[in-house]
Every structure is written in C-alpha cells, then in structure tokens.
Amino acid sequence: QEQQSYKETDQRILQKQEQVQQLFENVLSEQMKDLYRQVQEMLEKIDKEQLQEKMQDMKLSQEDMEKELDRALEQFKQMEVEQKAQDIADQLDKLAEKQQQLSEQTKDGKNDQEDLKKQQDELNKEFKDVQDQLDSLEKKNQALERPMDLPKTGEQEKSIQQQQQNSSEQLDKKQNNKASQSQQKAGEQMQQ
C-alpha cells in the first residue's frame, strides 16, 4: 500500500521533472541525494526500523521537492507570458509601420492596384496571426496562479480588423484616398 503511494508520488514528480528539466538541477538538493543513497544502503542491510524512518524523511523531502517544482514551474510560465507579451508588442509595432508605409504608397498612386491589394491582404493575414497569439497569451495568463494584468484588446482588435477590411474593399473599388485613410487609422490603432 505504502509502496504504491510512493510509486504514485514518484510518477507525479517524474512528470514535473520533464516540464522543468532545466530548473530541476537547482531544486534537487544534496540532502535529497544523500537520503536516496542512505535508503539504498539500508535496503541492502535491511534494518526495518531505520528504513521506516528514512522512508518518512524521504516522503517529506519528496513533498518539498514537489512544492519547489510547482513554484519553479509557475515562475517559468510567468516568464513565458511576459516574453510572449513583449514579442506581440514588437510585432504590432512592425505591423503598424508596414501598414502606414502602405498607406503612403496607396495615397501617392504610383503603385499597381493589384500589388497594393495584395500587400493589404498580407497585412490582414499578419494581423489575424497577431490576434491568434493574443488569444493564446490570454489563455496562458489565465492559467497562472496569479494572472498578470494584461490590457483588454478585444474592441481595439475589432476596430483594426474593420479598418483593414475597409481598406481592402476600397482598394477593390479603386478608392485609393479612402483606402489610404483606413490604412493610416489601422496603423495608428496598432501603436496604441
């Protein structure tokens, strides 16, 4: 019975080890390694009373290790959310720049209409990808024990998407001045 319980604990610890392999070395203390070694030696000598005592120590150490692994895993997830939020902000800056450059090209009327339309469609796709990443980021953030305070972007995303859609339709109708304005607005909103 008790052996079964140790096996289940070991199983849980193994799964967590895989999740935070890099962090694991820092968590496994010399004391824990010592306990394992002592238990191995005692198993060979089989001193039942001492073995029971050491098994109890080991159980406590396993619980401590599990707590440490949980804490390390949570920190790791939080760092991942922070990093992803920064990546998305950088992507939005670049996308805003491209959107505003396209607005200039559309306004000056020197570019091929098909080419402008193709570039706008590409930017629409890129923004859709950013929206997917924002959704994923929100889910990861909510999964944290203490979620970070991320800005709510739903309304803004809809507005940008609408401006981009307008721009595509206006380019189809060769209404380049209107399209340029829609592109400009979309670019500005991405920077907010």
C-alpha positions, 0 to 999 in steps of 0.5 A: 500500500505504502509502496504504491503511494510512493510509486504514485508520488514518484510518477507525479514528480517524474512528470514535473521533472520533464516540464522543468528539466532545466530548473530541476538541477537547482531544486534537487538538493544534496540532502535529497541525494544523500537520503536516496543513497542512505535508503539504498544502503539500508535496503541492502542491510535491511534494518526495518526500523531505520528504513521506516524512518528514512522512508518518512524523511524521504516522503517529506523531502519528496513533498518539498521537492514537489512544492519547489517544482510547482513554484519553479514551474509557475515562475517559468510560465510567468516568464513565458507570458511576459516574453510572449507579451513583449514579442506581440508588442514588437510585432504590432509595432512592425505591423503598424509601420508596414501598414502606414508605409502602405498607406503612403504608397496607396495615397501617392498612386504610383503603385499597381492596384493589384500589388497594393491589394495584395500587400493589404491582404498580407497585412490582414493575414499578419494581423489575424496571426497577431490576434491568434497569439493574443488569444493564446497569451490570454489563455496562458495568463489565465492559467497562472496562479496569479494572472498578470494584468494584461490590457483588454484588446478585444474592441481595439482588435475589432476596430483594426480588423474593420479598418483593414477590411475597409481598406481592402474593399476600397482598394477593390473599388479603386478608392485609393484616398479612402483606402489610404485613410483606413490604412493610416487609422489601422496603423495608428490603432496598432501603436496604441 
